[in-house]
Amino acid sequence: MKTVIQTMSMGAAAALLGLAVNAAHADQLDSIKSAGSLKCGVGSQYKPFSFVQDPKTRKFVGYDVDICEAVAAKLGVKPELVFITGATRVTDLQSGRTDIALANLTHTPERAQLVDFSSNYFASDVKVMVPASSSIKSFADLTGKRIAGISGSNHEVKVPKVITGADLKVFPSPANAYLALEQGKVESMVGDETTLIGLIGAQQGKWRILDQPVDTQQIGIGVRKGEPRMLAAVNDTLADLEKAGKGTQIFDQWFGKDSELKMKRSFTFAPYKQL
């Protein structure tokens, strides 16, 4: 009897070990489908990527929201918006608080060591905005001047390389940086051109964007490391949107001819290219 019990115990242990191994290898895609929802990391007030358009409904809309909904539809689950900041985009993804990271996540070699990137789903120049009445005309005029940037962005790396003696002050979000500029706490603000134009809105006579770019950003969707099926699903979604012309439609709605920004789309959903 003792032998039988030992044999059964060993068999049970092996079965449990097998379950543990399978659980360890259960990938993110299966977990998302099992949960029935896709947690998309987006900014809380990041017009026109993700923002409240109608205060009455408090519903979030925008470019990132539409992309999130498209990926969720591809997976057959519901989209769930999880609000993140520039400083937490990567850590929220790594910890599992989010399933994918949007919120203008620029593809850089440093970040690519921490997360995997989808194909580019956006591209934009990084520029500097100043008050229209400012005497600042070029980067040379920014020496010793206070520049508002976004925490967790690539600004802390790029700005000192192209603007000598820049005094960069980082803020949690573009809205916070813009408020500092409005209040005169800084003399300028650095950000991707689309965000700056979105912040300017109808106040075009109040602000001016310098012509010279700080950097050109290729922006992808962040996916947790070691999840090839999830990465493939995101890339397949982007490829389908591009092929069907919906990538252009989404851009036009929030940035292009159907928006107040009237920008021209200078990119397609395509793999990252080392510049």
N, C-alpha and C positions, 0 to 999 in steps of 0.2 A: 504493500500500500504506500509505503514511504517513497518508493521509486516512482510510482504512478503520480503521486502528488508533486514530486520534484520535476517530473517530466512536464506535467501540466503547468507548473509555475514557470518553467523555462519557456514553454510555448507561449504563455500569456505575456511574459516579458518581451519575447521576440516580437509579438504582435504589437505591443505598446511601442516598442522601439521603431517598428515599421511605420506606425502612425505618426510618431514624432518626426521621423525623417521626411515623410510626405508633407507634414505640416510645414516643416522648415523650408521645403522646396515649393510650397504653394505660392504661385506668383501673384503679383499685385493685381493683374487683370482679373483673375478669378475672384479675388477678394472684393474688388469693386463690383463685379457682376452679382456676387452673392449679397453684398450690402444693398444693391439697387440704386446707388448714387455715386456720382463723381464729384469729389471735393476740389474745386478750382480755386487756387489762390489768386485773388485780385485785390486791387487797391480800393479803399472805401470811398474816396472822392478823387478820382483820377480821370477827369474829363479829357477826351471822349472815350477813354478805355473802359472805365466803369464808374458810373455816377448815378445819382438820383435826378431824373429829368423832370418828374412831376412830384412836387412836395406832398401833394394830396394822396398819391398812391404809395409813395416811398419805395417804388419799385426801381431796382437797379437795372440800368441798360448800358450799352456801349459796345465797343469793338471787342474787348476781351470777353464780355458776357456772351456775345454771339458766337465766338470761337468755342467757348466753354460748352455752350448748348449743342454745337455741332459735334464735338467730340463725344459728349454724353449720348447724343442720338445714335452715333456710330456704335457705341457700346451697348445700346439698348437700356440705359439707366437714366435716372433723373439728375439734372445738374444741381449742384449745391455750391453757393458762393461762400468762400471763407476769406474774410478780410485780413490782409497782411500788409506789412510795411516793406520798404526797400531793404531795411536791415534784417528782416526775418524771412525773406522769400526763400532762401536756400535752407535755412535751419528748419523752417516749418515743413518743407518738403521732405527733408531727411528724417524728421521725427515722426512723420505720418499724419501730421495735422492737416496737410493737403496732399492730394494725389498728383496734381500737376501745378506748376507755377507759371503764372502769366505775369501781369503787372510790369511789363516793359523790362524783362530780364535779358540784358545784353549778353550775347555769347562771347565769352572771353576764355583764354586758355586756363586762367586760374579757376574760374567757375567750372569749367569742363572737367576739372579734376574732382569736383565735389558732386556734380549732378550730370546727367546726360541731357543733351539738347536735341530738340526736334529740328526739322528743317526750319529755315527762317519763315516767320509768319508776319514780320514787319521789319522795316528798315527806316532809319532816320538819321539826319545829321544832328550832332549836339552843338548848340549855339548859345550865345550869351545875349540876354535881354537887359536893356537899360531904360530909364525914363526918356521919353522923347526929347525932353529939355536938357538932358545930360550932355556934358562936353566930351564924354567918352565916345570915340569914333572907331577905335581899333584895340587890339590886345595890348599894344604898347601903353595905352592910356589906363589900363587896369592895374598897373604895378602899384602895389600898396593899397589897392581898393578892396573893400569887402564884397565877396561874391557868395551868394546863397546857393548851396548845392543840396543834393538829396542823400541822406544817410544810406549806406549800403549800395550806392550806385558806383559806377566807374569814374565818377567825377573826381574823387579823391586821388586817383591815379593819373588821369589824363590832364586835368587843369594845370597842376604845377609843371608839367612837361611843356606846355605851349604858352603859358602866361607867366612871365617872370615876376616873382615877388607877389603872387596872388595871395590874398588873405581869405581862404575858403572857409565859410561857416556852413556846417551841414545841419539839415532839418529833417524831421521824420517823413515828410511828404512834400510833393510839389505845392500843395495848398499852403502848407506852413511856410515854405520858402518864399512863395509869392506874397504872403501876408507880411513877411519881414521886409520885402522890397517895397510894398505899399506904405509901410510904416516908417520907411527911411532908415531901418536898422542896417541895411546893406545898400551898396550902390548899384548892384547888378545881380542877376540870377542866371545860373547855367542850367540847361535842361535840353532834352531832345526837342527839336524844332516843333514837332506836332503838339507836344504838351504846352510849349510856350504860346503857340498860336491859339490853342484851346483856352488857355488862361486869359489871354488878351480879349478874346470874344469881341464884343461890340466896342471896346475901348481902344480901338486901333490908333487913335490920335494921342493916346497917353503913353504908349510904349514903343520902343524901337528894337529890332533884333539886328545884331551885328552880322555882316555878311560872312566873315571868316568862320569856318567851322572848327570846333575844338576836336571833334572826332566824328567818324561815321560808324553808326551802330548797326549791327546785324542782330536781330532780336528773335529768339526762339522760345519754345515752351519747355520749361524744365521738367524732367522726369527723373524719378529716383534711380540711382545707379543700380545696375544689375537686373533691370526689368525690360528685356528685349521685346517681349510681346506687347507691353504697354507702350513702349517707344514706337513700335511698328504701327500700333493702332492710331496713335496721334499723327504720325506721318502719313498714314493712309487717309485719314480724315482731311488733312491739309491738301493732299494730292487730289482727292475727290472734289474738294471745294474749288481748287484752281481749275481743274478740267471742266467743271460745270459752269464756270464763270461766276460762282458765288463769292469767291475771294474778292473779285473786283466789286461786286455788289455791296459786300460788307464794308469795304474800304470807302466806297462812294457815299454810303449812308452816314458814316461818322467823320470822314476826313475829306472826301472828294466833292463831286459836283452836286450831290444832294444834301450837303452839309453847309454850315456857315463858313467853313474853312476854305472850301474850293481848292483843295490841293490835288496835284496830279500823282497818280500811283507810279512810282519809279522802281518797283520791285515786284517779284512774284513769289509765291510760296515755293521755295527751292532750297536745296541743301546749302549749308554754311560754306563760305569760301574764305580761305585765309588771305587777307589783304596784304 
